[in-house]
Amino acid sequence: MNKALAPTYAAQVPAGPAQLSAHPISQDIVRPISLRDLLRIAERYHKMIIAIVATVTLGVLVQQLLSPTIYRAISHAQVELIDEVGTNQADVSSRNAQRVANAVRLHRSRSAASRLIDDLALLENQDFAVELDGFDKPEQELRQAGINRIIDMVSVTSEPNSDLLQITVHSRSPELAADIANQLPVSVGTVRNETSARRRGELLASLEEEMQDRGETALEAAQKVAEFRAENRMLVGAGGAEDMAQVNRIAAQAASASAMRAGSAARSGGVAAASNMRSSANATSAAVQTLERQRAELVSEQSRLATSFGPNHPDMVRVTNQLATVDQNLASERARAQSAADEVAAAESARMRQLAQSEASRDAATAARLAGIASQLEGAAYRNVENSVELEQLVRESTLADQAYNAIADRVEQIRAQMQLEGVSTTVVSSAVPNYDAVAPAPFKMTLFALMGSLIVAFLAAFVREFLDDRLRTAKDVRRNFALPTFGMLPALPDGSLAEDPNESPVIENPQSLFAEVARSAYTDVRMLRERNGSQVVLVTSPLPGDGKSTVSLTLAAAGAAAGDRTVVLDLDLRKAGVLQKLQNNAEAPDLLDIFSGQVDLDAAFPTQVENLEDGNTSFIEDLEPGHITLLSTRRPIHDPASLLSSRRLNQLIEQLRERFDFIVINAPATLAVRDARAMGQFADHTLMVSRWGRTTTEQMNAALELLGQSVNAVIFDHVDYEEHARRRYGDSVQFYVDASDYYSDDFEKPEMFSRLRRFLSQLRGPRRQDLSTG
């Protein structure tokens, strides 16, 4: 049942006192689904569940038994993340995560698979031929098939926050699986490098060509600067502050040389004056020094002898004579030494004067030369200033040319470095080895998984089917969606069970049947809707034609007749031939068309009273016996019943019928087919809506109730499959109809095995309560 449909009619139908007294509507309209409800849903669709489980499980089992043996090989590759300068970027998690994801996608790409086929020469490998079921295809088609097969065989995964890739290969050959797992990272690197190298090679060639052009431009600009400097004799720095600094430096040196020239002149005069003031009083020589030592010795000896001898002693005379000779020689030697010292002093003075004069001349010449140089530099500086404007322009052009050349040269070097270092490199860190333990097929495991999975899928399919099914089947559905009571669930009658005479209804002919019991219960609920004594007019309609409203109308009339009421069925569904019109052809009652046209007098056809000629009193005629069903219909369809069933004529007819019958059932057209039922509702005391069990949908009922407004009092289900309804276990009274079969004359089939098992278990759980209820 479609639980998502919001009941739009529930708020429009306030339950009257008669409704509440007959069928009080539970206030817990919305109740959460319990485990019992889920089990009931599964039981309703147990055949579908068994079919799904059996199909999937057996299919997987057969597939596993027929599948070839599959082996698995696993290798691990590390994704090395290198930036443009060769620095590992493992700490940049977000960037690395994207790069690892890209590496996974690249390992699963068709280009990598194509390269792998070439690297391993798989199209010549007999193990791979088994994977492709042979090499009997054209070359291009064979390669495409090989690429597709490689993609199917290879699975590449990575763990979060990890730079390791797990490469898993499934193959019928363990050696082939290991070879593919080990070669795939290498082939991926080849594809990546070829693509990157080709793209960057094209870029590098373009940059090198541009670098050559810019180099020639820079060389021409530098040549122009050099030629201009050579023509104007302007060295680097000429025409600027360096020229001024040089002039200032030479001027300072010239000033210093002038000062040194004056100092040298003064020094020359001083040296000349000082040379005349030399003294030779202390002049000496080696001979003088020798004589002076001899004299000192003689004087010492004379003093020693004088203490012992007199002046005339021979020794004293000898010493005195020697002392006189030494004094004479000493004076002569001193005179010669003085003369030699005077000559040396005169020569030294002359030399010093000459040196002082030479230094003064040198300083004077230096000062004059520096002054000339300073004058020349100053003139050259003025000329350089005049040429500096043009030189600066040439220098700027040369500088810009150099910068452009250096920029493109740096870019070229960067591209060359990136071709060697930058990008993502995948390296196998754990090679795959042939594993001869097969991973497939695994019949037991896969069949178990298939069983569990198919059970889940089957249960989900059952639940989805249940919730998408919006067909009405229970009183609970009607109460929840429309807040209306259900007056009965009429069992389905076998085809042809309706007699040609309405008075031979199963309700009258077989009063102990389940159908008669349900009909009497519905009739009782309808009669309880009366708010006053007297006849009751009930309008019966349905959302669509074929829902069974004619059967319900006859059944209610039969139940009323069985209860002793004078009943009549007024068939106003005149647009098409139906069950009631067929019965009308076999009935003795006048045609409804004749009554409306005035050809038949209703009083004559159905007299209510007659005057007694003897005493003048009136008495009722007993022609309309209680328990008799009268049918008023047409014998053929009427194409324009609107003019026939005008409000005045229909109102008069119903008032006349009220005088003659206790229970009047109006069989109205289907609500959604034409709008006659809405107009007829004003002549009826109560309106019943017929729902075809398992066919009428919530949307159909909701649309019909919206058209009829607030006049509908209850719903009656028709054509109910009691066995199917009980099997579905909706939790209502129908579920237990077999358990109450002793009360009916019907031959009910025995319940299913699982139903009997549940009954047995329930008896074990509560024998006392069952005994008490039975007693």
C-alpha positions in Angstrom: 0.0 0.0 0.0 1.3 3.4 -0.9 1.9 5.0 2.5 3.1 8.2 0.9 -0.3 9.3 -0.4 -1.7 11.9 1.9 -5.4 11.5 2.5 -7.1 14.6 1.2 -10.6 13.3 1.8 -10.1 12.3 5.5 -10.4 15.9 6.6 -13.5 16.5 4.6 -15.7 13.7 6.1 -16.7 14.3 9.7 -18.1 11.1 11.2 -21.7 11.5 12.2 -23.3 9.9 15.3 -24.6 7.0 13.2 -21.2 6.4 11.8 -19.5 6.4 15.1 -22.1 4.1 16.6 -21.8 1.6 13.8 -18.0 1.6 13.2 -16.0 3.8 15.6 -12.9 4.9 13.8 -9.7 4.3 15.7 -7.7 7.4 16.5 -4.3 5.8 15.9 -4.6 6.2 12.1 -0.8 6.5 11.7 1.1 3.7 13.4 4.8 2.9 13.0 5.6 -0.4 11.2 6.5 -3.1 13.6 8.5 -6.2 13.1 5.4 -8.2 12.9 4.3 -6.0 9.9 7.6 -6.6 8.2 7.3 -10.4 8.6 3.7 -10.2 7.3 4.9 -8.3 4.2 7.6 -10.9 3.7 5.0 -13.7 4.0 2.7 -12.0 1.5 5.5 -12.1 -1.1 7.2 -15.3 0.0 6.9 -16.8 -3.5 8.6 -13.8 -5.1 11.3 -13.9 -2.3 11.8 -17.7 -2.9 12.0 -17.1 -6.6 14.5 -14.3 -6.4 16.7 -16.2 -3.8 16.6 -19.4 -5.9 17.3 -17.7 -9.1 20.2 -15.7 -7.8 21.7 -18.4 -5.7 21.5 -21.1 -8.3 22.8 -18.7 -11.0 25.8 -17.9 -8.9 26.4 -21.5 -8.0 26.3 -22.5 -11.7 28.5 -19.6 -12.6 31.0 -20.5 -10.0 31.1 -24.2 -11.1 31.6 -23.2 -14.7 34.1 -20.4 -14.1 37.8 -20.9 -14.8 40.5 -20.9 -12.1 41.7 -17.4 -11.3 45.0 -16.5 -9.6 45.9 -13.2 -8.0 49.1 -11.2 -7.8 49.7 -8.1 -5.8 52.4 -5.5 -6.1 52.9 -2.2 -4.2 54.1 1.0 -5.8 55.1 4.2 -4.1 54.1 7.5 -5.6 57.0 9.9 -5.3 55.8 13.5 -5.4 58.5 15.9 -6.7 58.0 19.6 -7.3 59.7 21.9 -9.8 63.0 22.1 -7.7 63.2 18.5 -6.7 61.8 18.9 -3.2 59.6 16.1 -1.9 56.1 17.4 -1.1 54.9 14.6 1.2 53.9 17.1 3.8 51.4 18.8 1.5 48.6 16.3 2.2 45.9 17.9 0.1 48.1 18.3 -3.0 49.4 14.8 -2.6 46.0 13.2 -2.1 44.9 14.7 -5.5 48.2 13.5 -7.1 47.7 9.9 -5.7 44.2 9.9 -7.0 45.4 11.0 -10.4 48.1 8.3 -10.3 45.4 5.7 -9.6 43.3 6.9 -12.5 46.4 6.8 -14.8 47.1 3.2 -13.8 43.6 2.4 -14.9 43.8 4.3 -18.2 43.6 2.8 -21.6 46.9 4.4 -22.6 48.7 2.6 -19.8 47.0 -0.7 -20.7 48.1 -0.2 -24.4 51.7 0.5 -23.3 51.7 -2.5 -21.0 50.7 -4.7 -23.9 53.6 -3.5 -26.0 56.1 -3.7 -23.1 55.2 -7.3 -22.2 54.4 -8.3 -25.9 51.2 -9.7 -24.6 49.7 -10.2 -28.0 52.3 -12.8 -28.5 51.9 -14.4 -25.1 50.0 -17.7 -25.0 48.9 -17.1 -21.4 47.3 -13.8 -22.5 45.7 -15.6 -25.5 43.8 -17.8 -22.9 42.5 -14.6 -21.4 41.2 -13.4 -24.8 40.0 -16.8 -25.9 42.5 -16.8 -28.7 44.2 -14.4 -31.1 41.8 -15.0 -34.0 40.7 -11.4 -34.5 42.0 -8.5 -36.6 44.9 -6.7 -35.2 43.1 -3.5 -34.3 40.2 -5.4 -32.8 42.6 -7.7 -30.9 44.4 -4.7 -29.4 41.1 -3.2 -28.2 40.1 -6.5 -26.7 43.4 -6.8 -25.0 43.1 -3.3 -23.5 39.6 -4.0 -22.2 40.8 -7.3 -20.7 43.8 -5.6 -19.0 41.5 -3.0 -17.5 39.2 -5.8 -16.2 42.1 -7.7 -14.8 43.8 -4.8 -13.0 42.6 -3.2 -9.8 44.4 -0.2 -8.3 43.7 1.1 -4.8 45.2 3.5 -2.3 44.8 4.1 1.4 43.8 7.5 2.6 46.8 9.7 3.6 49.2 7.2 2.0 51.4 7.4 -1.0 51.4 3.6 -1.6 49.3 2.0 -4.4 48.2 -1.6 -4.3 48.1 -3.1 -7.7 46.0 -6.3 -7.8 45.9 -8.5 -11.0 43.6 -11.4 -11.5 44.5 -13.9 -14.2 44.2 -17.5 -15.2 48.0 -17.7 -15.1 49.9 -16.8 -11.9 53.0 -15.9 -13.8 51.1 -13.5 -16.1 49.4 -11.9 -13.2 52.8 -11.2 -11.5 54.3 -9.9 -14.7 51.5 -7.5 -15.3 51.5 -6.3 -11.6 55.2 -5.5 -11.8 55.2 -4.0 -15.2 52.2 -1.7 -14.9 54.0 1.1 -12.8 56.9 1.0 -15.3 54.5 1.3 -18.3 52.6 4.1 -16.6 55.9 6.0 -16.0 56.8 5.5 -19.6 53.4 6.9 -20.7 53.7 9.8 -18.3 57.3 10.7 -19.3 56.6 10.4 -23.0 53.6 12.7 -22.8 55.5 15.2 -20.5 58.7 15.1 -22.5 56.8 15.6 -25.8 54.9 18.6 -24.4 57.9 20.1 -22.7 60.2 19.4 -25.6 57.9 21.4 -27.8 57.9 24.2 -25.3 61.7 24.0 -24.9 62.3 24.2 -28.6 60.1 27.3 -28.8 61.9 28.9 -25.8 65.3 28.1 -27.2 64.4 29.7 -30.5 63.2 32.8 -28.7 66.3 32.8 -26.5 68.5 32.8 -29.6 66.7 35.8 -31.0 66.9 37.7 -27.8 70.6 36.9 -27.5 71.3 38.4 -30.9 69.4 41.5 -29.9 71.3 41.8 -26.6 74.6 41.4 -28.5 73.8 44.1 -31.0 72.8 46.5 -28.1 76.1 45.8 -26.2 78.1 46.3 -29.5 76.5 49.7 -30.0 77.4 50.7 -26.4 81.0 49.6 -26.9 81.3 51.4 -30.2 79.9 54.6 -28.8 82.3 54.5 -25.8 85.3 53.9 -28.2 84.3 56.7 -30.5 83.9 59.2 -27.7 86.7 57.7 -25.5 84.2 57.2 -22.7 85.2 54.4 -20.3 82.7 52.8 -18.0 81.5 55.4 -15.6 82.5 58.4 -17.9 80.1 61.3 -17.9 78.9 60.8 -14.4 80.1 61.0 -10.8 83.1 58.9 -11.5 84.5 61.7 -13.8 84.0 64.2 -11.1 85.6 62.0 -8.5 88.6 61.5 -10.8 89.0 65.2 -11.4 88.8 65.9 -7.7 91.3 63.2 -6.9 93.9 64.6 -9.5 93.3 68.2 -8.2 93.9 67.0 -4.7 97.1 65.3 -5.7 98.2 68.5 -7.5 97.6 70.6 -4.5 99.5 68.1 -2.4 102.4 68.3 -4.9 102.5 72.1 -4.7 102.6 71.9 -0.9 105.5 69.4 -1.1 107.3 71.7 -3.5 107.3 74.6 -1.0 108.4 72.2 1.8 111.2 70.9 -0.3 112.5 74.5 -1.0 112.4 75.4 2.7 114.2 72.2 3.5 116.9 72.9 0.9 117.7 76.3 2.6 117.7 74.7 6.0 120.1 72.0 4.9 122.4 74.6 3.4 122.5 76.7 6.6 123.0 73.6 8.8 126.0 72.4 6.8 127.9 75.6 7.8 127.3 74.9 11.5 129.2 71.6 11.7 132.1 71.3 14.3 135.1 69.0 14.1 136.4 69.6 17.7 135.9 66.0 18.6 137.6 64.6 15.5 139.6 61.4 16.2 141.2 58.5 14.5 142.7 55.1 15.3 146.2 56.4 15.7 145.0 59.1 18.1 143.1 56.5 20.1 146.3 54.3 20.3 148.5 57.2 21.5 146.0 58.1 24.1 146.0 54.6 25.6 149.8 54.6 25.6 149.9 58.0 27.3 147.4 56.8 29.9 149.6 53.8 30.6 152.7 55.9 31.0 151.0 58.4 33.3 149.9 55.4 35.4 153.3 54.0 35.6 154.9 57.4 36.4 152.5 57.8 39.3 153.3 54.3 40.6 157.1 54.9 40.4 156.8 58.4 41.9 155.7 56.8 45.2 158.9 54.8 45.4 161.6 56.8 43.5 162.6 60.3 42.9 162.5 62.3 39.6 166.0 61.5 38.7 165.6 57.8 39.1 166.5 56.2 35.8 163.1 54.6 35.6 161.4 57.9 36.3 163.6 59.6 33.6 162.7 56.9 31.2 159.0 57.1 31.7 159.1 60.9 31.5 161.0 60.8 28.2 158.5 58.3 26.8 155.6 60.4 28.0 157.0 63.5 26.2 157.4 61.5 23.0 153.8 60.2 23.2 152.4 63.7 23.8 154.3 65.0 20.8 153.0 62.3 18.6 149.5 62.7 20.0 149.3 66.3 19.1 150.5 65.6 15.6 147.9 62.9 15.1 145.1 65.0 16.4 145.9 67.8 14.0 145.8 65.3 11.1 142.4 63.8 12.4 140.9 67.3 12.6 141.9 68.2 9.1 140.3 64.9 7.8 137.1 65.5 9.7 136.8 69.0 8.3 137.0 67.7 4.8 134.4 65.0 5.4 131.9 67.5 6.9 132.3 69.8 4.0 131.6 67.0 1.5 128.5 65.9 3.5 127.1 69.4 3.6 127.5 69.8 -0.2 125.7 66.4 -0.8 122.8 67.3 1.5 122.3 70.7 -0.2 122.3 69.0 -3.6 119.6 66.4 -2.4 117.4 69.1 -1.0 117.5 71.1 -4.2 116.8 67.9 -6.2 113.7 67.1 -4.1 112.4 70.7 -4.5 112.8 70.4 -8.3 110.9 67.1 -8.3 108.0 68.3 -6.3 107.7 71.4 -8.5 107.6 69.2 -11.6 105.0 66.9 -10.1 102.8 69.8 -9.1 103.0 71.2 -12.6 102.2 67.9 -14.2 99.2 67.1 -12.0 97.8 70.6 -12.7 97.9 69.9 -16.4 96.3 66.5 -16.0 93.5 67.9 -13.9 92.9 70.5 -16.6 92.7 67.8 -19.3 90.3 65.6 -17.2 88.0 68.5 -16.5 87.7 69.1 -20.2 87.1 65.4 -20.9 84.4 65.4 -18.2 82.5 68.2 -19.8 82.6 66.3 -23.1 81.4 63.1 -21.4 78.5 64.9 -19.9 77.4 66.0 -23.3 77.5 62.4 -24.6 76.0 60.8 -21.5 72.4 61.2 -22.7 72.9 59.2 -25.8 75.1 56.7 -23.9 72.5 56.2 -21.3 69.9 55.4 -23.9 72.2 52.9 -25.5 73.0 51.4 -22.1 69.3 51.1 -21.2 68.6 49.3 -24.5 71.5 47.0 -23.8 70.3 46.3 -20.2 66.7 45.5 -21.3 68.0 43.2 -24.0 70.2 41.5 -21.4 67.3 41.1 -19.0 65.1 39.7 -21.7 67.7 37.2 -22.6 68.4 36.2 -19.0 64.7 35.7 -18.4 64.2 33.4 -21.3 67.5 31.6 -20.4 66.3 31.0 -16.8 63.0 29.7 -18.2 64.8 27.3 -20.5 67.0 26.0 -17.6 63.8 25.6 -15.5 62.1 23.5 -18.2 65.2 21.4 -18.5 65.3 20.8 -14.8 61.6 20.0 -14.7 62.1 17.4 -17.5 64.5 15.6 -15.1 62.8 16.1 -11.7 59.3 17.6 -11.6 56.1 15.5 -11.6 54.9 12.2 -10.2 57.1 9.1 -10.3 55.8 5.7 -9.4 58.3 3.1 -8.2 57.6 -0.5 -7.4 58.6 -1.1 -3.7 57.2 -4.6 -3.3 57.2 -6.8 -6.4 54.6 -9.3 -7.1 55.5 -13.0 -7.2 53.5 -15.8 -8.8 50.8 -17.0 -6.3 49.6 -20.5 -7.1 46.8 -20.4 -4.6 43.6 -19.8 -6.6 41.3 -17.0 -5.5 38.4 -18.1 -7.7 36.1 -19.8 -8.1 34.9 -20.2 -4.5 31.5 -22.0 -4.9 30.7 -22.3 -1.2 31.6 -18.8 -0.3 30.1 -17.1 -3.3 26.9 -19.1 -3.0 26.6 -18.2 0.6 27.2 -14.5 -0.3 24.6 -14.9 -3.1 22.1 -16.4 -0.7 22.6 -13.6 1.8 22.6 -10.9 -0.8 19.6 -12.3 -2.6 17.7 -12.5 0.6 18.4 -8.9 1.3 17.4 -7.9 -2.3 14.3 -10.1 -2.2 13.2 -8.6 1.1 13.8 -5.1 -0.2 11.9 -5.9 -3.4 9.0 -7.2 -1.3 9.0 -4.1 0.9 9.2 -1.8 -2.1 6.5 -3.7 -3.9 4.3 -3.5 -0.8 4.9 0.2 -0.3 4.4 1.0 -3.9 1.2 -1.0 -4.1 -1.6 1.5 -3.5 -4.5 -0.9 -4.1 -7.0 -1.0 -1.4 -7.4 -4.4 0.4 -8.2 -3.8 4.1 -10.5 -1.7 6.3 -7.3 -0.3 7.8 -6.3 1.1 4.4 -9.6 2.9 4.1 -9.6 4.1 7.7 -6.0 5.4 7.4 -6.4 7.1 4.1 -9.9 8.3 4.1 -11.2 8.1 7.7 -14.2 6.0 6.6 -15.5 2.8 8.1 -15.7 -0.4 6.1 -19.2 -2.1 6.2 -18.2 -5.4 4.7 -15.8 -7.4 2.6 -17.9 -9.5 0.3 -16.1 -12.7 -0.8 -15.6 -13.3 -4.5 -18.4 -15.3 -6.1 -17.6 -17.9 -8.8 -18.4 -16.9 -12.3 -22.1 -17.5 -13.2 -23.1 -17.8 -9.5 -25.6 -14.9 -9.9 -29.0 -16.3 -10.7 -31.3 -14.9 -13.3 -33.7 -14.0 -10.5 -32.5 -11.5 -7.9 -34.6 -13.4 -5.3 -32.4 -16.4 -5.8 -29.3 -14.6 -4.4 -26.8 -16.7 -2.4 -27.7 -14.6 0.6 -31.3 -16.0 0.4 -30.5 -19.4 -1.0 -27.5 -20.2 1.2 -28.0 -18.2 4.4 -25.2 -20.2 6.2 -22.5 -19.3 3.7 -19.7 -16.8 4.4 -21.0 -14.6 1.6 -24.5 -14.4 3.3 -23.0 -13.6 6.7 -20.9 -10.8 5.3 -23.9 -9.4 3.4 -26.1 -9.5 6.5 -23.4 -7.7 8.5 -23.0 -5.0 5.9 -26.8 -4.6 5.7 -27.0 -4.2 9.5 -24.3 -1.5 9.4 -26.2 0.3 6.7 -29.5 0.1 8.5 -27.8 1.5 11.7 -27.1 4.7 9.7 -30.8 5.6 9.9 -31.5 8.6 11.9 -35.3 8.2 11.7 -37.8 5.4 11.2 -39.3 4.7 7.9 -37.8 3.7 4.6 -34.1 4.2 3.8 -32.6 5.1 0.5 -29.0 4.0 0.0 -27.0 5.1 -3.1 -24.3 2.6 -4.2 -21.5 3.8 -6.5 -17.8 3.0 -7.2 -14.8 4.8 -8.6 -14.7 3.0 -11.9 -16.9 0.6 -13.9 -16.4 -3.1 -13.2 -15.8 -2.6 -9.4 -18.9 -4.6 -8.5 -21.4 -2.0 -7.4 -24.2 -3.9 -9.2 -23.3 -7.0 -7.2 -23.2 -5.0 -4.0 -26.5 -3.4 -4.7 -28.2 -6.8 -5.3 -26.4 -8.3 -2.2 -27.6 -5.5 0.1 -31.1 -5.8 -1.3 -31.0 -9.6 -0.8 -29.8 -9.1 2.8 -32.6 -6.7 3.4 -35.1 -9.1 1.9 -33.7 -11.9 4.1 -34.2 -9.6 7.1 -37.9 -9.1 6.2 -37.7 -5.7 4.5 -39.5 -4.8 1.3 -36.6 -4.0 -0.9 -36.2 -2.5 -4.3 -33.1 -2.0 -6.5 -33.3 1.1 -8.6 -30.8 0.8 -11.4 -29.9 4.3 -12.6 -26.7 3.2 -14.4 -28.4 3.3 -17.8 -25.6 4.2 -20.2 -24.4 0.7 -20.8 -25.7 -2.8 -20.6 -25.0 -4.3 -17.2 -25.9 -7.1 -14.9 -29.1 -5.4 -13.7 -30.4 -4.8 -17.2 -29.9 -8.4 -18.0 -31.9 -9.4 -14.9 -34.5 -6.8 -15.8 -35.2 -8.7 -19.1 -36.1 -11.8 -17.0 -38.1 -9.9 -14.3 -41.8 -9.3 -14.3 -41.4 -5.8 -13.1 -42.2 -3.0 -15.5 -39.4 -1.3 -17.5 -38.1 1.8 -15.8 -38.3 3.7 -19.1 -42.0 3.0 -19.2 -42.5 4.3 -15.7 -40.7 7.5 -16.5 -42.5 8.0 -19.8 -45.9 7.4 -18.1 -46.8 4.3 -20.0 -46.9 2.3 -16.7 -48.7 3.6 -13.6 -46.5 3.0 -10.6 -49.6 2.8 -8.3 -51.1 0.1 -10.6 -47.8 -1.8 -10.7 -47.0 -1.5 -7.0 -50.3 -0.7 -5.1 -49.9 0.4 -1.5 -53.5 0.4 -0.3 -57.1 -0.1 -1.6 -60.5 1.1 -0.4 -62.8 -1.6 1.0 -66.1 -1.1 -0.7 -68.1 -2.7 2.1 -67.1 -0.5 5.1 -65.4 2.3 3.2 -62.1 1.7 5.0 -58.7 1.2 3.4 -56.4 -1.7 3.8 -52.9 -2.6 2.5 -52.6 -5.0 -0.3 -50.1 -7.8 0.4 -48.7 -8.1 -3.1 -45.4 -6.6 -1.9 -44.6 -9.4 0.5 -41.6 -8.9 2.9 -38.5 -10.8 1.7 -39.2 -10.0 -1.9 -36.7 -8.1 -4.1 -38.0 -5.7 -6.7 -35.7 -4.6 -9.6 -36.4 -1.5 -11.5 -34.1 -1.1 -14.5 -34.3 -0.7 -18.3 -34.1 -3.6 -20.7 -31.6 -1.7 -23.0 -29.0 1.1 -22.5 -30.1 4.7 -22.8 -27.8 7.1 -24.5 -29.2 10.3 -22.9 -30.3 9.5 -19.4 -29.8 13.1 -18.2 -33.0 14.2 -19.7 -34.8 11.1 -18.4 -33.4 11.4 -14.9 -34.3 15.0 -14.3 -34.4 16.1 -10.7 -38.2 16.4 -10.7 -39.0 13.0 -12.2 -36.4 11.2 -10.1 -37.5 12.9 -6.9 -41.1 11.9 -7.6 -40.1 8.3 -8.3 -38.1 8.0 -5.1 -40.9 9.5 -3.0 -43.3 7.0 -4.5 -40.8 4.2 -3.8 -40.4 5.3 -0.2 -44.2 4.8 0.3 -44.0 1.3 -1.0 -40.6 -0.1 0.1 -38.6 -0.3 3.4 -35.1 -0.4 1.8 -34.3 1.3 -1.5 -30.9 0.7 -3.1 -29.9 3.0 -6.0 -27.3 1.6 -8.3 -25.6 4.7 -9.5 -23.0 5.0 -12.3 -19.3 4.9 -11.6 -18.2 8.2 -10.0 -15.2 8.8 -12.2 -16.9 7.8 -15.4 -19.8 10.3 -15.3 -21.0 12.9 -12.8 -24.5 11.3 -12.3 -23.7 9.9 -8.9 -23.0 13.3 -7.5 -26.3 14.6 -8.6 -28.1 11.5 -7.4 -26.6 11.8 -3.9 -29.1 14.4 -2.9 -32.0 12.0 -3.2 -30.4 9.3 -1.0 -30.1 9.1 2.7 -26.7 7.5 2.6 -24.0 6.8 0.1 -21.8 3.7 -0.1 -18.6 3.5 -2.1 -17.7 0.1 -3.5 -14.0 -0.8 -3.7 -12.9 -3.8 -5.8 -10.5 -5.7 -3.6 -7.0 -5.6 -4.9 -7.8 -3.5 -7.9 -9.2 -0.1 -6.7 -6.3 2.2 -6.0 -6.0 4.9 -3.4 -5.8 7.5 -6.1 -9.0 6.3 -7.7 -10.8 6.2 -4.4 -9.5 9.6 -3.4 -10.6 11.2 -6.7 -14.1 9.6 -6.4 -14.5 10.8 -2.8 -13.5 14.3 -3.8 -16.2 14.4 -6.5 -18.9 13.2 -4.1 -17.9 15.6 -1.4 -19.0 14.8 2.2 -21.9 12.5 1.2 -20.1 9.1 1.4 -20.7 7.2 4.7 -18.8 4.0 4.3 -16.9 1.7 2.0 -17.8 -1.9 1.0 -15.2 -4.2 -0.5 -16.3 -6.5 -3.3 -14.7 -9.5 -4.9 -12.5 -10.3 -1.9 -10.2 -13.3 -2.3 -10.5 -14.5 1.3 -7.8 -17.1 0.9 -5.3 -14.7 -0.6 -6.3 -12.0 2.0 -5.8 -14.5 4.8 -2.4 -15.5 3.4 -1.3 -11.9 3.3 -2.0 -11.7 7.1 -3.2 -8.2 7.4 -4.2 -8.8 11.0 -7.9 -8.3 10.5 -10.9 -10.7 10.9 -10.5 -12.2 7.5 -7.2 -13.6 8.5 -9.0 -16.0 10.8 -11.9 -17.0 8.6 -10.7 -20.5 8.2 -10.5 -20.9 11.9 -14.3 -20.0 12.1 -15.2 -22.3 9.2 -17.4 -24.4 11.5 -20.0 -21.6 11.5 -20.4 -21.7 7.7 -21.6 -24.1 5.1 -18.8 -23.4 2.7 -16.1 -26.0 2.0 -12.9 -24.1 3.0 -9.5 -25.5 2.0 -7.2 -26.5 4.8 -4.6 -23.9 5.7 -1.1 -24.1 4.5 1.5 -26.0 6.4 3.2 -23.0 7.9 -0.2 -21.6 9.0 -1.0 -24.9 10.8 2.4 -24.8 12.3 1.8 -21.3 13.6 -1.6 -22.4 15.0 0.1 -25.3 16.8 2.7 -23.1 18.3 0.1 -20.6 19.4 -1.8 -23.4 21.1 1.4 -24.4 22.9 1.9 -20.9 24.1 -1.6 -20.2 25.4 -3.7 -23.3 26.0 -5.5 -21.9 28.9 -6.7 -18.8 27.1 -7.9 -21.0 24.2 -9.7 -23.3 26.5 -11.4 -20.4 28.2 -12.4 -18.8 24.9 -13.7 -22.1 23.7 -15.7 -22.6 26.8 
